[in-house]
Amino acid sequence: MERLFRNISILCVLLLLFCLFNSSVYGAVEEGISLQFAYFPSIERLIERADIIVQVVVLEERTELINVWEGTGDAPAERDPYDVFTIYTIQIIEVFKGNVVSGDIIEIMRIGGQFGDRILVNHSAVPLFVGEELVLFLVVQSNLLPVASVPTQSIYRLDENGEPISYPGNELILTREILTQIRDGDTTNGQDNQYIASSENNDNNARESNFIWKLAIIIAVLAVGIFVILLIHRRNKRLKENN
């Protein structure tokens, strides 16, 4: 019986640690955001909309609090106008379109990340990793860093042969031949496809975070309860032995 209580207590502690690990940082304020995009129906539209098309290597990343509403007069009054953004430093390997030069080191941004005790989960983000090579379709913003026009469509990883690989969910096929045509200016233009991106707070993520913490508290209470029961059991056993 004593061994059973001990094993259950250890299991509860392990589950508690698992919950703490999955909540990222103890006491962190976690928010969720989803981005809705008007997806491009063809690779030609994606090429036309992009201001910069480049092959790059990711050098480093950091996070900042940025107020994208600053100077616009449209800052939301109901919440903090500063959001967490991840800033990527990239080095350009090859230019296919845009006013940049091979070898340039520039920065791009995407909403989402962790800054101090603030966590903003962007469910639409495509993760970038330091050291990997990518082909990016970027849109230049006034007073802000460039961004990927549509994350799942405008970020391509490269295989061992240097051929672009579409991100899961992206049906637009990009090849090295198409990139060469872009660089040489031999592309077919179509009608302008307007880019629409709207963000909204995602309450589902907050609910998930709250559920994890409630579960962690329950497990902690169970672990303490089992530990107390174990102590009482040992105490009663010793009393019986003494008697």
C-alpha positions in Angstrom: 0.0 0.0 0.0 2.8 2.4 0.9 4.6 1.7 -2.3 1.3 2.3 -4.3 0.8 5.7 -2.6 4.4 6.6 -3.3 4.1 5.7 -7.0 0.9 7.7 -7.4 2.5 10.7 -5.7 5.5 10.5 -8.0 3.2 10.3 -11.0 1.3 13.4 -9.9 4.5 15.3 -9.6 5.6 14.3 -13.0 2.2 15.3 -14.5 2.5 18.7 -12.7 6.0 19.2 -14.2 4.6 18.4 -17.6 1.9 21.0 -17.3 4.3 23.6 -16.1 6.6 22.8 -19.1 3.8 23.1 -21.6 2.7 26.4 -20.2 6.1 27.8 -21.3 6.8 30.2 -18.4 5.4 30.2 -14.9 3.1 33.2 -14.5 3.4 34.3 -18.2 0.5 36.2 -19.8 -0.4 34.2 -22.9 -2.5 35.6 -25.8 -3.6 34.0 -29.0 -4.0 35.5 -32.5 -5.1 34.2 -35.8 -4.5 35.9 -39.1 -6.9 35.6 -42.0 -5.6 36.0 -45.5 -7.0 36.2 -49.0 -4.8 33.5 -50.5 -3.3 34.0 -54.0 -4.9 31.7 -56.6 -1.7 31.3 -58.6 2.1 31.7 -58.4 1.8 34.6 -60.8 -0.3 36.6 -58.4 2.1 35.8 -55.6 5.0 37.0 -57.7 3.2 40.2 -58.8 2.2 41.1 -55.2 5.7 40.7 -53.7 8.0 43.7 -53.5 11.0 41.5 -52.7 11.7 37.9 -53.7 15.0 36.5 -52.4 16.9 33.4 -51.3 18.2 34.0 -47.8 19.8 32.4 -44.8 18.4 33.1 -41.3 21.2 34.5 -39.1 19.4 35.3 -35.8 16.1 36.1 -34.2 14.9 38.3 -31.3 11.5 39.6 -30.0 10.3 43.1 -29.4 7.2 44.9 -28.3 6.0 47.0 -31.2 3.1 49.4 -31.6 2.2 49.1 -35.3 -0.6 51.7 -34.7 1.8 54.5 -33.7 1.2 57.6 -35.7 -2.0 56.2 -37.4 -4.6 57.4 -34.9 -6.2 54.0 -35.1 -4.8 52.4 -32.0 -7.3 50.1 -30.2 -8.6 51.8 -27.0 -9.7 48.6 -25.4 -6.2 47.0 -25.1 -2.5 47.6 -25.0 -1.4 48.8 -28.6 2.0 47.1 -28.2 2.2 43.5 -29.5 5.0 40.9 -29.4 6.8 40.6 -32.7 9.6 38.3 -33.7 12.4 40.0 -35.7 14.5 37.8 -38.0 17.9 38.9 -39.2 18.6 37.4 -42.7 21.4 37.6 -45.2 20.4 37.7 -48.9 22.1 35.0 -51.0 20.3 35.6 -54.3 17.9 38.3 -55.5 15.1 37.5 -57.9 13.0 40.7 -57.5 13.3 43.9 -55.5 15.7 46.7 -54.6 18.1 44.7 -52.5 21.6 43.2 -53.3 23.1 39.8 -52.7 25.1 39.9 -49.4 22.8 42.5 -47.8 21.8 41.8 -44.2 18.2 42.9 -43.5 15.5 42.3 -41.0 12.0 41.1 -41.4 9.2 40.8 -38.9 6.2 38.7 -38.0 3.7 39.0 -35.2 4.0 36.5 -32.4 6.6 35.3 -29.9 7.6 35.7 -26.3 8.9 38.9 -24.8 9.5 38.8 -21.0 6.3 37.4 -19.4 4.2 38.2 -22.5 3.5 35.4 -24.9 1.6 36.0 -28.2 0.9 32.7 -30.1 0.4 33.3 -33.8 -1.5 30.2 -35.1 -0.9 31.3 -38.7 2.9 31.7 -38.4 5.4 29.6 -40.3 8.4 28.9 -38.0 11.8 30.0 -39.2 15.0 28.6 -37.8 18.4 30.1 -37.5 20.8 28.6 -40.1 18.2 27.4 -42.6 17.9 28.7 -46.2 14.6 29.9 -47.6 13.0 31.6 -50.5 10.9 34.5 -49.3 8.2 36.6 -50.9 8.2 39.9 -49.0 6.0 43.0 -48.8 7.6 46.3 -47.9 5.7 48.3 -45.3 6.0 52.0 -44.6 7.7 52.7 -41.3 7.9 49.0 -40.5 10.1 46.0 -41.4 9.1 43.8 -44.4 6.8 40.9 -43.8 5.9 37.7 -45.7 2.9 38.5 -47.8 1.0 35.3 -47.0 3.0 33.1 -44.6 2.0 29.7 -45.8 2.4 30.7 -49.5 5.4 33.1 -49.4 7.9 31.0 -47.5 9.7 28.1 -49.2 12.3 25.9 -47.8 15.0 24.3 -50.0 15.7 20.6 -50.5 19.2 19.2 -50.8 19.3 20.2 -54.5 18.2 23.8 -53.9 14.7 23.3 -55.2 12.0 25.2 -53.3 9.6 23.1 -51.1 6.1 24.3 -50.4 5.0 24.7 -46.8 2.2 22.2 -45.9 -1.1 23.6 -47.1 0.4 25.6 -49.9 -0.7 24.4 -53.3 1.4 26.9 -55.2 4.4 25.2 -56.9 7.6 27.2 -57.1 10.6 25.8 -59.0 14.2 27.0 -59.6 13.2 27.6 -63.3 10.4 30.0 -62.2 12.8 31.9 -59.9 15.2 32.3 -62.9 12.3 33.6 -65.0 11.5 36.1 -62.2 15.1 37.3 -62.1 15.2 37.6 -65.9 11.9 39.5 -65.9 10.1 36.8 -67.9 6.9 36.4 -65.9 3.2 36.6 -66.8 1.4 39.4 -65.1 -2.3 39.2 -64.3 -4.8 41.3 -62.5 -3.8 42.7 -59.2 -4.8 40.5 -56.3 -5.4 42.6 -53.2 -3.8 41.3 -50.0 -6.1 41.3 -47.1 -4.8 40.5 -43.6 -6.9 41.0 -40.5 -6.0 39.9 -37.0 -8.3 39.0 -34.1 -7.8 37.8 -30.6 -8.3 34.1 -30.3 -10.1 33.2 -27.1 -9.6 29.5 -27.7 -5.9 29.8 -27.0 -6.5 31.6 -23.7 -9.0 28.9 -22.7 -6.4 26.2 -23.5 -3.9 28.1 -21.3 -6.4 28.4 -18.4 -7.3 24.7 -18.7 -3.6 23.7 -18.4 -3.2 25.8 -15.3 -6.4 24.5 -13.7 -5.2 20.9 -14.5 -1.8 21.7 -12.9 -3.5 23.1 -9.8 -5.7 19.9 -9.5 -2.6 17.7 -9.9 -0.7 19.7 -7.3 -3.6 19.3 -4.8 -3.8 15.6 -5.5 -0.1 15.2 -5.0 -0.2 17.0 -1.7 -3.2 15.0 -0.6 -1.6 11.7 -1.5 1.6 12.8 0.3 -0.5 13.6 3.5 -2.3 10.3 3.3 1.1 8.5 3.0 2.4 10.3 6.1 -0.8 9.4 8.0 -0.5 5.8 6.9 3.1 5.6 8.1 2.2 7.2 11.4 -0.6 4.7 12.0 1.7 1.9 11.1 4.3 3.0 13.5 1.7 3.4 16.3 0.5 -0.2 15.7 4.0 -1.5 15.8 4.7 0.3 19.1 1.5 -1.1 20.6 
